[in-house]
Amino acid sequence: MIHINCPPKSRNPQSLNPINSLQNPSFPQSRMPSFLSKSFLRLPPKSLLFPMSTVAAAKSRLRGVVFDMDGTLTVPVIDFAAMYKAVLGDVEYKRIKAENPSGIDILHHIDSWTAEKQQEAYKIIADFEKQGLDRLQIMPGAAELCGFLDAKKIRRGLITRNVKDAVDLFHQRFGMMFSPALSREFRPYKPNPAPLLHICSTWDVQPNEVMMVGDSLKDDVACGKNAGALTCLLDENGRYGSQDFANLDLTPDFKVSSLIEVHSLLKSNFDLTP
């Protein structure tokens, strides 16, 4: 993993209207000092490196962190490829996958079906999700990160495309409460910014004071970017590269390989004063 550290972009206060978007500021290029080579990957837009003077100027205030659940707070256990094939059929699955190499948005695809066909599809999805619940495991570093955020009095929220029963079981089994915790019963769901903007409104904070953390570029990072929030991509296995960012025109503000890395990332880049 390449390690580069740059500070977060300075952001102007943003209204909670999802149609608003942030303008990317322009910064001169600067060579990063060698002593930062072992820090965390900071992914600046358009490959511009932030000058060190920006680091010294001020750190952005962070008032909340919103997490994805499956594959972020919990170890991924659902075989999504098998689930998609069961819902779509082999031929349709291959066709849609070829048209969407970055991933299939099965929920969005199902929305265009008839009510009867949707009901059948959701039953298949529910069966796969129930199997996942039986094997639910906490992601390494999740409990420690939540404890760190609580100590700093930084709010914790959750947005998932899984069902409410899965969220309730997660809360009960691991004793880690997130509020608000929005499941796919909240519409529209990710990557639409509505759930993240709803959480910001509930907390009475601006989106640019919140970070969205998740393992999906097209769902979690897109949701955060669309809302005007900071974004952190959890990429445990190195599945994402610069080409993926270019294909989707999405570049996360930060990229980490584990939740354990987020502690130092937050301390290095943000004002965490309670």
C-alpha positions in Angstrom: 0.0 0.0 0.0 1.3 3.5 -1.0 1.2 5.9 1.9 0.7 9.6 1.4 -0.7 12.0 3.9 -2.5 15.2 3.0 -4.9 17.3 5.0 -8.6 17.3 4.3 -10.0 19.9 1.9 -11.3 23.0 3.5 -15.0 23.2 3.0 -17.6 25.9 3.1 -20.7 25.4 5.2 -23.2 23.4 3.2 -27.0 23.3 3.3 -28.7 20.0 3.9 -30.3 20.2 0.4 -29.1 17.1 -1.5 -28.9 19.0 -4.8 -26.1 21.2 -3.4 -22.6 20.2 -4.2 -19.2 21.3 -3.1 -16.7 23.0 -5.4 -13.3 21.4 -5.5 -10.7 24.0 -4.5 -7.5 24.3 -6.5 -4.2 23.8 -4.8 -0.7 24.1 -6.2 1.3 20.9 -6.4 3.9 20.2 -3.8 6.4 17.5 -3.2 5.6 15.6 0.0 8.4 15.2 2.6 9.8 11.7 3.0 8.9 11.5 6.6 5.2 11.2 5.7 5.9 8.0 3.6 4.5 5.7 6.4 1.3 7.6 7.0 -2.1 6.8 5.6 -3.2 7.2 2.1 -4.8 10.5 1.4 -6.4 10.6 -2.0 -6.6 14.3 -3.3 -8.9 15.1 -6.2 -7.3 15.2 -9.6 -4.0 13.9 -8.2 -3.1 17.2 -6.6 -1.0 17.0 -3.5 -1.8 19.5 -0.7 1.1 21.7 0.4 2.4 21.3 3.9 1.4 24.9 4.7 -2.2 23.8 4.6 -1.5 21.2 7.3 -0.2 23.9 9.6 -3.0 26.3 8.9 -5.9 24.5 10.4 -7.5 21.1 10.9 -11.1 20.6 9.9 -13.6 19.9 12.7 -15.0 16.4 12.7 -18.3 16.0 14.5 -19.6 12.7 13.3 -18.7 9.4 11.5 -21.3 7.4 9.5 -20.5 3.8 8.8 -21.7 1.2 6.3 -22.5 -2.1 8.0 -21.8 -5.2 5.7 -18.1 -5.4 4.9 -17.3 -2.4 7.0 -18.5 -2.9 10.6 -19.0 -6.6 10.0 -16.9 -9.2 8.1 -18.4 -9.8 4.7 -20.1 -13.2 4.7 -22.8 -13.0 2.0 -21.9 -14.5 -1.4 -23.3 -11.7 -3.5 -22.4 -13.3 -6.8 -24.5 -16.3 -5.9 -27.3 -14.1 -4.7 -27.4 -12.1 -7.9 -27.4 -15.2 -10.0 -30.3 -16.6 -8.0 -32.3 -13.4 -8.4 -31.4 -12.6 -12.1 -30.6 -16.0 -13.6 -27.2 -16.9 -15.1 -27.8 -15.3 -18.5 -29.1 -12.0 -17.2 -26.5 -11.9 -14.5 -23.7 -12.2 -17.0 -25.2 -9.6 -19.2 -25.7 -7.0 -16.4 -22.2 -7.8 -15.0 -20.6 -7.1 -18.4 -22.5 -3.8 -18.6 -21.5 -2.9 -15.0 -18.0 -4.1 -14.3 -17.8 -1.9 -11.2 -20.6 -3.9 -9.6 -24.3 -4.7 -9.9 -26.9 -2.5 -8.0 -29.4 -5.3 -7.5 -31.9 -3.2 -5.5 -32.0 -0.5 -8.2 -32.4 -3.2 -10.9 -35.3 -4.9 -9.0 -37.1 -1.5 -8.6 -38.1 -1.7 -12.3 -39.8 -5.1 -12.0 -43.4 -5.9 -11.5 -44.7 -6.1 -7.9 -45.0 -9.9 -8.2 -41.5 -10.4 -9.6 -40.1 -8.0 -6.9 -41.7 -10.0 -4.2 -40.0 -13.2 -5.5 -36.6 -11.4 -5.7 -36.8 -10.0 -2.2 -37.6 -13.4 -0.8 -34.4 -14.8 -2.4 -32.4 -11.9 -1.1 -33.9 -12.3 2.4 -32.8 -16.0 2.4 -29.2 -15.1 1.6 -29.3 -12.3 4.2 -30.6 -14.6 6.9 -27.8 -17.0 6.2 -25.4 -14.0 6.6 -27.0 -13.1 10.0 -26.3 -16.6 11.3 -22.6 -16.0 10.6 -22.4 -12.3 11.6 -18.9 -11.3 12.8 -17.6 -8.0 14.0 -14.9 -6.4 11.8 -11.5 -6.3 13.5 -10.9 -2.8 15.0 -14.6 -1.8 14.9 -15.1 -2.0 18.7 -11.9 -0.1 19.4 -12.7 2.6 16.8 -16.2 3.1 18.3 -14.6 3.4 21.8 -12.2 6.0 20.4 -15.0 8.0 18.9 -17.1 7.9 22.0 -14.1 9.1 24.1 -13.9 12.1 21.7 -17.6 12.6 21.8 -17.9 12.2 18.1 -21.3 10.9 17.0 -21.7 7.5 15.3 -24.3 6.7 12.6 -25.0 3.8 10.3 -26.4 3.4 6.8 -26.9 0.0 5.2 -28.7 -1.5 2.3 -29.5 -4.5 4.5 -32.8 -4.9 6.4 -33.7 -3.5 9.8 -33.7 -7.0 11.3 -30.0 -7.2 10.5 -29.3 -3.9 12.1 -31.2 -4.8 15.2 -29.3 -8.1 15.5 -26.0 -6.3 15.0 -26.8 -3.9 17.9 -28.0 -6.7 20.1 -25.1 -9.1 19.4 -22.2 -6.7 19.7 -23.6 -4.0 22.0 -22.4 -1.2 19.7 -25.3 1.3 19.2 -25.4 3.6 16.2 -27.9 6.4 16.0 -29.5 7.0 13.6 -29.1 3.6 12.1 -30.8 3.5 8.7 -31.6 0.3 6.8 -32.9 -0.2 3.3 -36.4 0.5 4.6 -35.3 4.1 4.5 -35.9 5.4 0.9 -34.1 6.4 -1.2 -31.1 4.3 -0.1 -27.4 4.6 -1.0 -25.8 5.9 -3.2 -28.5 8.6 -3.0 -27.3 11.2 -0.4 -30.7 11.3 1.3 -29.9 8.9 4.2 -26.7 10.7 5.0 -28.3 14.1 4.8 -31.0 12.9 7.1 -28.4 11.9 9.7 -26.7 15.2 9.4 -30.0 17.0 9.9 -30.8 14.8 12.9 -27.4 15.6 14.4 -27.8 19.3 13.5 -24.3 19.3 11.8 -23.2 20.2 8.3 -22.2 17.4 5.9 -18.7 18.7 5.6 -18.2 18.0 9.3 -19.1 14.3 8.8 -17.2 11.4 7.4 -18.7 8.5 5.5 -16.8 5.2 5.9 -17.5 2.2 3.8 -16.1 -0.6 1.6 -18.1 0.3 -1.6 -16.9 2.9 -4.0 -20.2 3.1 -5.9 -22.5 3.1 -2.8 -20.6 4.5 0.3 -18.2 6.9 -1.3 -20.8 8.0 -3.8 -23.3 8.6 -1.0 -20.7 10.7 0.9 -19.6 12.7 -2.1 -23.2 13.4 -3.2 -24.0 14.7 0.3 -20.9 16.9 0.5 -19.3 14.9 3.3 -15.8 13.6 3.7 -15.3 10.0 2.6 -13.1 7.1 3.6 -12.9 3.9 1.6 -12.1 0.7 3.5 -10.3 -1.5 1.0 -9.1 -4.6 2.9 -7.9 -6.6 -0.1 -6.8 -3.9 -2.5 -9.7 -4.4 -4.9 -9.8 -0.8 -5.9 -7.2 1.1 -7.9 -6.9 4.4 -9.7 -8.7 2.9 -12.8 -11.7 2.2 -10.6 -11.7 5.8 -9.4 -11.5 7.1 -12.9 -14.2 4.8 -14.3 -16.7 5.9 -11.7 -15.4 9.5 -11.4 -15.2 8.9 -7.7 -12.1 9.5 -5.6 -12.4 9.0 -1.8 -10.8 11.5 0.5 -9.0 8.7 2.4 -8.3 5.1 1.8 -7.4 2.5 4.5 -6.9 -1.2 4.6 -8.4 -1.7 8.0 -10.5 0.1 10.6 -7.5 0.0 12.9 -5.9 2.6 10.6 -8.7 5.0 11.0 -7.6 6.0 14.6 -4.4 7.6 13.4 -6.0 9.0 10.3 -8.5 10.9 12.4 -5.9 12.1 14.9 -3.5 13.3 12.2 -6.0 15.1 10.0 -8.8 16.5 12.1 -9.6 18.6 15.1 -11.2 16.1 17.5 -11.7 18.5 20.4 -15.0 17.5 22.2 
